[in-house]
Amino acid sequence: MNRATVCGWQTAGGPLEEVTSDVKPIRLAAYGGVAGPVLFTAAWVVSSLRQTGHPATGVQLSGLAAADARDPQLMMAAFVLLGSCSTGLGAASAGWPRPSQRGRG
């Protein structure tokens, strides 16, 4: 069994070391994949409620980012955040095993 020293600690090495080293990026990608749409929806609701003179359900999504909207920067930031989280999730999932490849070593 291979042993390596990381920050003064000895690691056992072996086949599980590769699996556990990939857990954090996968979880981060999953959290981003969930957080992006949730935060986008929250920004949509908040921005809709902040529009004066329009009912919250009557404002178009693209109109919330228009130049004459009350807080267009809120929706523009939400669009960028959603795109970044979706891109991160897609990039991370590109290396995931396909269902037909699982169990094949």
C-alpha positions in Angstrom: 0.0 0.0 0.0 1.4 3.4 -0.9 1.8 6.0 1.7 2.2 9.7 1.2 2.7 12.6 3.6 0.4 15.6 3.2 0.8 18.5 5.6 2.6 16.2 8.1 -0.2 13.6 8.0 0.4 10.2 6.5 -2.3 9.0 4.0 -3.1 5.4 3.4 -3.2 5.7 -0.4 -4.9 3.1 -2.5 -8.0 3.1 -4.7 -10.2 5.1 -2.2 -7.9 8.1 -2.2 -8.9 8.9 -5.8 -12.6 8.7 -4.9 -12.3 10.9 -1.8 -10.2 13.5 -3.6 -13.0 14.1 -6.1 -15.8 14.4 -3.6 -15.4 18.2 -3.0 -15.5 19.4 -6.6 -18.5 17.2 -7.3 -20.4 18.6 -4.3 -19.4 22.1 -5.1 -20.7 21.6 -8.6 -23.9 20.1 -7.3 -24.4 23.0 -4.8 -23.8 25.5 -7.6 -26.3 23.6 -9.8 -29.0 24.0 -7.2 -28.0 27.5 -5.9 -27.9 29.1 -9.3 -31.6 28.6 -10.1 -32.7 29.2 -6.5 -30.9 32.5 -6.3 -32.1 33.5 -9.8 -35.7 32.8 -8.8 -35.3 34.8 -5.6 -33.9 37.7 -7.6 -36.8 37.5 -10.0 -39.3 37.6 -7.2 -37.6 40.5 -5.4 -37.1 42.5 -8.6 -40.8 41.9 -9.5 -42.0 43.1 -6.2 -39.7 46.3 -6.4 -41.3 47.4 -9.7 -43.6 50.3 -9.0 -46.8 50.7 -10.9 -46.9 47.0 -12.1 -48.3 43.9 -10.5 -45.7 41.4 -9.5 -47.1 38.8 -11.9 -47.5 41.3 -14.8 -43.8 42.1 -15.3 -41.9 40.1 -18.0 -38.6 38.5 -17.0 -36.6 40.4 -19.7 -38.3 43.7 -18.6 -36.8 43.4 -15.2 -33.3 43.7 -16.7 -34.3 46.6 -19.1 -32.7 50.0 -18.8 -35.9 51.6 -17.6 -36.5 49.0 -14.8 -36.1 50.0 -11.2 -33.1 47.8 -10.4 -31.9 46.2 -13.7 -28.5 45.5 -12.2 -30.1 43.0 -9.8 -31.5 40.9 -12.7 -28.3 41.3 -14.7 -26.3 39.9 -11.8 -28.8 37.1 -11.4 -28.4 36.2 -15.1 -24.6 36.1 -14.7 -24.8 34.1 -11.5 -27.2 31.5 -13.1 -25.0 31.2 -16.2 -21.8 30.8 -14.1 -23.4 28.1 -11.9 -24.8 26.3 -14.9 -21.5 26.4 -16.7 -19.6 25.2 -13.6 -22.1 22.3 -13.2 -21.8 21.4 -16.9 -18.0 21.5 -16.8 -17.8 19.4 -13.7 -20.3 16.8 -15.1 -18.3 16.4 -18.3 -15.9 14.1 -16.4 -18.6 12.1 -14.6 -18.9 8.5 -15.7 -21.8 7.8 -18.0 -24.4 5.3 -16.7 -23.2 2.7 -19.2 -19.6 3.0 -17.9 -20.3 2.5 -14.2 -19.0 -0.6 -12.7 -16.4 -1.1 -15.5 -12.9 -0.7 -14.2 
